[in-house]
């Protein structure tokens, strides 16, 4: 599990709360409310990957291929992007919501190996929603998002992984 016991907390290190759920389950919406009411910073693993993909970096094409094919980007890349974003937004005593990560046990283990002793992760927030509702939300979002992964094929591929 990616959660650290409070007794193992690192002084002045950031608090990280993972926000998990399927695509279109409301992670972004709930994160907006928590940011507004509790002063957390919201980091979307998917948004960070999409930004990196557009950056022209060495990893951009690799990330694009993974996202376009509905596959999980290698964990080390995602963890590095998350850590870099947390540092950019104020590491010491920071409060971060990370949505869309971890997506599997391997993601969790990579997080623990690379960041586990640097952050406090007191709990995670799991959102549940029917596949039918998520599909409707994603297809509605696709009308304006411009995201290459907002399509019925990608949605069905992700549902198979959940």
C-alpha positions in Angstrom: 0.0 0.0 0.0 1.2 3.5 -0.8 0.1 4.9 2.6 2.6 5.7 5.3 1.9 5.4 9.0 1.7 8.8 10.8 4.4 7.6 13.2 6.8 7.3 10.2 6.0 10.9 9.1 8.9 13.0 7.9 9.0 16.4 9.5 8.3 19.4 7.1 7.8 17.0 4.2 4.7 17.4 2.0 1.4 15.6 2.7 0.3 13.6 -0.3 -3.3 12.3 -0.7 -3.8 10.0 -3.7 -7.2 10.4 -5.4 -8.2 7.3 -7.3 -11.1 6.3 -9.5 -11.8 5.4 -13.0 -11.7 8.0 -15.8 -14.7 10.3 -15.5 -15.4 9.3 -11.9 -15.1 12.8 -10.7 -11.4 13.0 -9.5 -10.8 16.4 -11.1 -14.1 17.8 -9.8 -13.5 16.6 -6.2 -9.9 17.8 -6.3 -11.1 21.3 -7.3 -13.4 21.4 -4.2 -10.7 20.1 -1.9 -8.2 22.7 -3.2 -10.8 25.5 -2.7 -11.8 24.4 0.8 -8.6 23.0 2.3 -5.7 24.6 0.5 -4.2 21.6 -1.2 -2.5 21.8 -4.6 -3.9 19.5 -7.2 -1.6 17.5 -9.4 -3.1 15.3 -12.1 -0.8 12.5 -13.2 -2.5 12.5 -16.6 -2.2 16.3 -17.0 1.5 16.1 -16.1 2.0 13.4 -18.6 0.1 15.3 -21.3 2.2 18.4 -20.6 5.4 16.5 -20.8 4.2 14.9 -24.1 3.8 18.3 -25.6 7.2 19.5 -24.3 9.2 17.9 -27.0 11.4 16.2 -24.4 13.1 12.8 -25.0 10.2 11.2 -23.2 7.5 12.9 -25.1 7.1 10.4 -27.9 7.2 7.5 -25.5 4.5 9.0 -23.3 2.4 9.8 -26.4 2.5 6.2 -27.5 1.5 4.9 -24.1 -1.4 7.3 -23.7 -2.6 6.9 -27.3 -2.7 3.1 -26.8 -4.4 3.2 -23.4 -1.3 1.7 -21.7 0.2 2.8 -18.4 3.3 5.0 -18.8 6.3 3.6 -17.0 6.1 4.3 -13.3 9.5 5.9 -13.0 8.6 8.6 -15.5 5.3 9.4 -13.8 6.9 9.5 -10.3 9.6 11.8 -11.5 7.1 14.2 -13.1 5.0 14.2 -9.9 8.1 14.9 -7.7 9.2 17.7 -10.0 5.7 19.3 -9.9 5.6 19.1 -6.1 9.0 20.8 -5.8 7.8 23.5 -8.2 4.7 24.2 -6.1 6.5 24.3 -2.8 7.8 21.0 -1.4 8.3 21.9 2.3 5.0 21.6 4.2 3.2 21.3 0.9 -0.2 19.6 0.7 -0.8 17.8 -2.6 -3.7 15.8 -4.1 -2.4 13.4 -6.7 -5.1 12.2 -9.0 -4.9 9.2 -11.3 -1.8 7.7 -9.6 -1.0 5.0 -8.6 -3.0 2.9 -11.1 -1.5 -0.5 -10.1 0.8 -2.2 -7.6 3.9 -1.6 -9.6 3.1 2.2 -9.6 2.8 2.0 -5.9 6.0 0.2 -5.4 7.9 2.7 -7.6 6.4 5.6 -5.6 7.5 4.0 -2.4 11.0 3.4 -3.7 11.5 6.9 -5.1 9.4 9.1 -2.8 8.1 7.0 0.1 10.6 8.3 2.6 10.3 11.9 1.5 6.5 12.5 1.9 3.7 11.8 4.3 0.8 9.9 2.8 -1.8 9.6 5.5 -4.7 8.2 3.4 -6.1 7.9 -0.1 -9.4 8.9 -1.5 -11.2 6.3 -3.7 -14.1 7.5 -5.9 -16.5 4.9 -7.3 -18.8 5.4 -10.2 -20.6 3.1 -12.7 -18.9 2.4 -16.1 -22.0 3.8 -17.8 -21.8 7.1 -15.9 -18.0 7.4 -16.5 -18.5 6.7 -20.2 -21.1 9.4 -20.5 -19.0 11.9 -18.7 -15.9 11.2 -20.8 -17.7 11.4 -24.1 -19.2 14.7 -22.9 -15.8 16.0 -21.8 -14.4 14.9 -25.2 -16.5 17.6 -26.9 -14.2 20.3 -25.5 -11.1 18.7 -23.9 -9.0 18.1 -27.0 -7.5 15.1 -25.2 -6.4 12.2 -27.5 -7.5 9.7 -24.8 -11.1 11.0 -24.6 -12.7 8.5 -27.0 -14.8 5.3 -26.8 -11.9 3.0 -27.7 -9.7 4.4 -24.9 -12.5 4.3 -22.4 -13.2 0.6 -23.2 -9.5 -0.2 -22.9 -9.2 1.5 -19.5 -12.4 -0.3 -18.3 -10.8 -3.6 -19.1 -7.8 -2.6 -16.9 -9.9 -1.6 -13.9 
